[in-house]
Amino acid sequence: MVSEERNPNSKQIDLMDSQDILRLINNEDKNVPLAVELCIEPMGEAVDQIVNAFNQGGRLIYMGAGTSGRLGVLDAVECPPTFSVSPDQVIGIIAGGDKAIYKAVEGAEDNAELGKQDLENINFNDKDVLVGIAASGRTPYVIGALDYANQMGAKTVCVTCNPNSEMTKHANIVICPVVGPEVLTGSTRLKSGTAQKLVLNMLSTASMIRTGKSYENLMVDVNASNKKLYMRAIRIVMQATECSADIAEQALNKTDFKVKLAILHILTGVAPKQGELTLLQNGGFLRSSVEALNS
């Protein structure tokens, strides 16, 4: 496996000083976005499937073990505050359960049946999309989940850093950024983990944008659940409408701090209730809602 090979550039790493070690790691990390770039086509296919799932009431499910599982959980838990979606719309599952987020659960990743069971526990169905994550591409837990999802008739995606690995034979869509051997042989939390993080960020962000969660490049469905996000909401309304902070805050108060609705109210003068109806009629897309009211 590519990810398990020795990196010729780092064979003297144990003799280097701190800055040289860091420069070496940094130079290797520069290869990661280039490897991800080569995967844009299958990633686009995956986004299309995720968007289709969302539009049918389906979910995006991430599954992995160890670092891969934790990255899936991380991306999933960041979706509700960023896009105001239900915690059930994007779900991250890690081999060994929630406790494995903090401490390795030995042997959990070797159990293919456990992958199936974990999907059964969330009532996985054919409307959902499963993204299996494993740098090695051979984790039984993930392969077991992919096989079950395929049997259910759901769309399956795998994210691995080893081309032609076993996992690639069990998914409809294969995303494989080949980042090469790690600085520390086999430590796939480095380049491989970084590549996986980039891929998952791109999948979820693009899917949310495609389902109306942005206006231009603004996060208009942010959930203002703390002071930082409260201030961000005000700033987003100001940026979208070129209004003052006072007007932005007044509009947000009128609309129960729904950023998208506040922007629509300022740009068109529509009352909040009618604004909600217009957004619903336009699939939640703010740009088309503005155009509909101003036409």
MOGI-V977464 format. One record per residue. N is the residue number from 1. RES is the residue in one letter. OMEGA is omega in radians with two decimals (* if undefined). Layout:
n:N res:RES omega:OMEGA
n:N res:RES omega:OMEGA
This chain:
n:1 res:M omega:-3.13
n:2 res:V omega:-3.07
n:3 res:S omega:-3.11
n:4 res:E omega:3.14
n:5 res:E omega:3.10
n:6 res:R omega:3.14
n:7 res:N omega:-3.11
n:8 res:P omega:-3.11
n:9 res:N omega:-3.02
n:10 res:S omega:-3.09
n:11 res:K omega:3.11
n:12 res:Q omega:-3.02
n:13 res:I omega:-3.13
n:14 res:D omega:3.11
n:15 res:L omega:-3.05
n:16 res:M omega:3.00
n:17 res:D omega:-3.01
n:18 res:S omega:-3.08
n:19 res:Q omega:3.12
n:20 res:D omega:3.06
n:21 res:I omega:-3.11
n:22 res:L omega:3.09
n:23 res:R omega:3.13
n:24 res:L omega:3.11
n:25 res:I omega:-3.13
n:26 res:N omega:3.12
n:27 res:N omega:3.10
n:28 res:E omega:-3.14
n:29 res:D omega:-3.14
n:30 res:K omega:3.13
n:31 res:N omega:-2.99
n:32 res:V omega:-3.12
n:33 res:P omega:3.09
n:34 res:L omega:3.09
n:35 res:A omega:3.11
n:36 res:V omega:3.14
n:37 res:E omega:-3.13
n:38 res:L omega:-3.10
n:39 res:C omega:-3.06
n:40 res:I omega:-3.09
n:41 res:E omega:3.10
n:42 res:P omega:3.08
n:43 res:M omega:3.09
n:44 res:G omega:3.08
n:45 res:E omega:3.13
n:46 res:A omega:3.12
n:47 res:V omega:3.11
n:48 res:D omega:3.13
n:49 res:Q omega:3.13
n:50 res:I omega:3.11
n:51 res:V omega:3.11
n:52 res:N omega:3.11
n:53 res:A omega:3.13
n:54 res:F omega:-3.11
n:55 res:N omega:3.11
n:56 res:Q omega:-3.11
n:57 res:G omega:3.12
n:58 res:G omega:-3.05
n:59 res:R omega:2.99
n:60 res:L omega:-3.11
n:61 res:I omega:3.02
n:62 res:Y omega:3.05
n:63 res:M omega:3.11
n:64 res:G omega:3.10
n:65 res:A omega:3.09
n:66 res:G omega:-3.13
n:67 res:T omega:-3.12
n:68 res:S omega:3.12
n:69 res:G omega:-3.14
n:70 res:R omega:3.11
n:71 res:L omega:3.07
n:72 res:G omega:3.11
n:73 res:V omega:-3.14
n:74 res:L omega:-3.12
n:75 res:D omega:-3.12
n:76 res:A omega:-3.05
n:77 res:V omega:3.12
n:78 res:E omega:-3.11
n:79 res:C omega:-3.14
n:80 res:P omega:3.14
n:81 res:P omega:-3.10
n:82 res:T omega:-3.00
n:83 res:F omega:-3.14
n:84 res:S omega:3.06
n:85 res:V omega:3.07
n:86 res:S omega:3.06
n:87 res:P omega:-3.14
n:88 res:D omega:-3.09
n:89 res:Q omega:3.06
n:90 res:V omega:-3.03
n:91 res:I omega:3.05
n:92 res:G omega:3.13
n:93 res:I omega:-3.13
n:94 res:I omega:3.12
n:95 res:A omega:-3.12
n:96 res:G omega:3.09
n:97 res:G omega:-3.04
n:98 res:D omega:-3.12
n:99 res:K omega:-3.13
n:100 res:A omega:3.07
n:101 res:I omega:-3.05
n:102 res:Y omega:-3.08
n:103 res:K omega:-3.09
n:104 res:A omega:3.05
n:105 res:V omega:-3.03
n:106 res:E omega:3.02
n:107 res:G omega:-3.08
n:108 res:A omega:-3.07
n:109 res:E omega:-3.11
n:110 res:D omega:-3.04
n:111 res:N omega:-3.14
n:112 res:A omega:-3.13
n:113 res:E omega:3.13
n:114 res:L omega:3.08
n:115 res:G omega:3.10
n:116 res:K omega:-3.11
n:117 res:Q omega:-3.13
n:118 res:D omega:3.05
n:119 res:L omega:3.09
n:120 res:E omega:-3.10
n:121 res:N omega:3.11
n:122 res:I omega:3.14
n:123 res:N omega:3.11
n:124 res:F omega:-3.11
n:125 res:N omega:-3.01
n:126 res:D omega:3.06
n:127 res:K omega:-3.08
n:128 res:D omega:2.99
n:129 res:V omega:3.11
n:130 res:L omega:3.03
n:131 res:V omega:3.10
n:132 res:G omega:-3.04
n:133 res:I omega:3.07
n:134 res:A omega:-3.12
n:135 res:A omega:-3.11
n:136 res:S omega:-3.09
n:137 res:G omega:-3.10
n:138 res:R omega:-3.07
n:139 res:T omega:-3.09
n:140 res:P omega:3.13
n:141 res:Y omega:-3.11
n:142 res:V omega:3.13
n:143 res:I omega:3.09
n:144 res:G omega:3.11
n:145 res:A omega:3.12
n:146 res:L omega:3.13
n:147 res:D omega:3.13
n:148 res:Y omega:3.14
n:149 res:A omega:3.10
n:150 res:N omega:3.11
n:151 res:Q omega:3.13
n:152 res:M omega:-3.12
n:153 res:G omega:3.13
n:154 res:A omega:3.06
n:155 res:K omega:-3.09
n:156 res:T omega:-3.13
n:157 res:V omega:3.01
n:158 res:C omega:3.08
n:159 res:V omega:-3.11
n:160 res:T omega:3.12
n:161 res:C omega:3.11
n:162 res:N omega:-3.13
n:163 res:P omega:3.10
n:164 res:N omega:3.09
n:165 res:S omega:-3.07
n:166 res:E omega:-3.07
n:167 res:M omega:-3.11
n:168 res:T omega:3.13
n:169 res:K omega:-3.03
n:170 res:H omega:-3.10
n:171 res:A omega:3.08
n:172 res:N omega:-3.10
n:173 res:I omega:-3.11
n:174 res:V omega:3.06
n:175 res:I omega:-3.00
n:176 res:C omega:3.03
n:177 res:P omega:-3.08
n:178 res:V omega:-3.05
n:179 res:V omega:3.11
n:180 res:G omega:-3.11
n:181 res:P omega:-3.13
n:182 res:E omega:3.06
n:183 res:V omega:2.98
n:184 res:L omega:-2.98
n:185 res:T omega:3.08
n:186 res:G omega:-3.14
n:187 res:S omega:-3.01
n:188 res:T omega:2.99
n:189 res:R omega:-3.13
n:190 res:L omega:-3.07
n:191 res:K omega:-3.13
n:192 res:S omega:3.12
n:193 res:G omega:3.11
n:194 res:T omega:3.12
n:195 res:A omega:3.13
n:196 res:Q omega:3.11
n:197 res:K omega:3.12
n:198 res:L omega:-3.11
n:199 res:V omega:-3.11
n:200 res:L omega:3.07
n:201 res:N omega:-3.09
n:202 res:M omega:-3.14
n:203 res:L omega:-3.08
n:204 res:S omega:-3.10
n:205 res:T omega:3.14
n:206 res:A omega:3.14
n:207 res:S omega:3.12
n:208 res:M omega:3.09
n:209 res:I omega:-3.12
n:210 res:R omega:3.10
n:211 res:T omega:2.97
n:212 res:G omega:-3.08
n:213 res:K omega:3.09
n:214 res:S omega:2.97
n:215 res:Y omega:-2.91
n:216 res:E omega:3.10
n:217 res:N omega:-3.11
n:218 res:L omega:-3.13
n:219 res:M omega:-2.96
n:220 res:V omega:3.05
n:221 res:D omega:3.13
n:222 res:V omega:3.12
n:223 res:N omega:-3.06
n:224 res:A omega:-3.03
n:225 res:S omega:3.06
n:226 res:N omega:-3.03
n:227 res:K omega:-3.14
n:228 res:K omega:-3.12
n:229 res:L omega:3.05
n:230 res:Y omega:3.13
n:231 res:M omega:3.11
n:232 res:R omega:3.13
n:233 res:A omega:3.11
n:234 res:I omega:-3.11
n:235 res:R omega:3.14
n:236 res:I omega:3.11
n:237 res:V omega:3.11
n:238 res:M omega:-3.12
n:239 res:Q omega:-3.09
n:240 res:A omega:-3.01
n:241 res:T omega:-3.08
n:242 res:E omega:3.12
n:243 res:C omega:3.09
n:244 res:S omega:3.11
n:245 res:A omega:-3.14
n:246 res:D omega:-3.14
n:247 res:I omega:3.11
n:248 res:A omega:-3.12
n:249 res:E omega:3.10
n:250 res:Q omega:3.13
n:251 res:A omega:3.11
n:252 res:L omega:3.10
n:253 res:N omega:3.12
n:254 res:K omega:-3.00
n:255 res:T omega:-3.13
n:256 res:D omega:3.10
n:257 res:F omega:2.99
n:258 res:K omega:-2.99
n:259 res:V omega:-3.10
n:260 res:K omega:-3.12
n:261 res:L omega:3.12
n:262 res:A omega:3.11
n:263 res:I omega:3.14
n:264 res:L omega:3.13
n:265 res:H omega:-3.11
n:266 res:I omega:-3.06
n:267 res:L omega:-3.04
n:268 res:T omega:-3.09
n:269 res:G omega:-3.11
n:270 res:V omega:3.06
n:271 res:A omega:-3.08
n:272 res:P omega:-3.10
n:273 res:K omega:3.11
n:274 res:Q omega:3.10
n:275 res:G omega:3.11
n:276 res:E omega:3.13
n:277 res:L omega:3.14
n:278 res:T omega:3.10
n:279 res:L omega:3.12
n:280 res:L omega:-3.13
n:281 res:Q omega:-3.12
n:282 res:N omega:3.04
n:283 res:G omega:3.14
n:284 res:G omega:-3.11
n:285 res:F omega:-3.07
n:286 res:L omega:-3.09
n:287 res:R omega:-3.13
n:288 res:S omega:3.08
n:289 res:S omega:3.08
n:290 res:V omega:-3.11
n:291 res:E omega:-3.13
n:292 res:A omega:-3.10
n:293 res:L omega:-3.10
n:294 res:N omega:-3.10
n:295 res:S omega:*
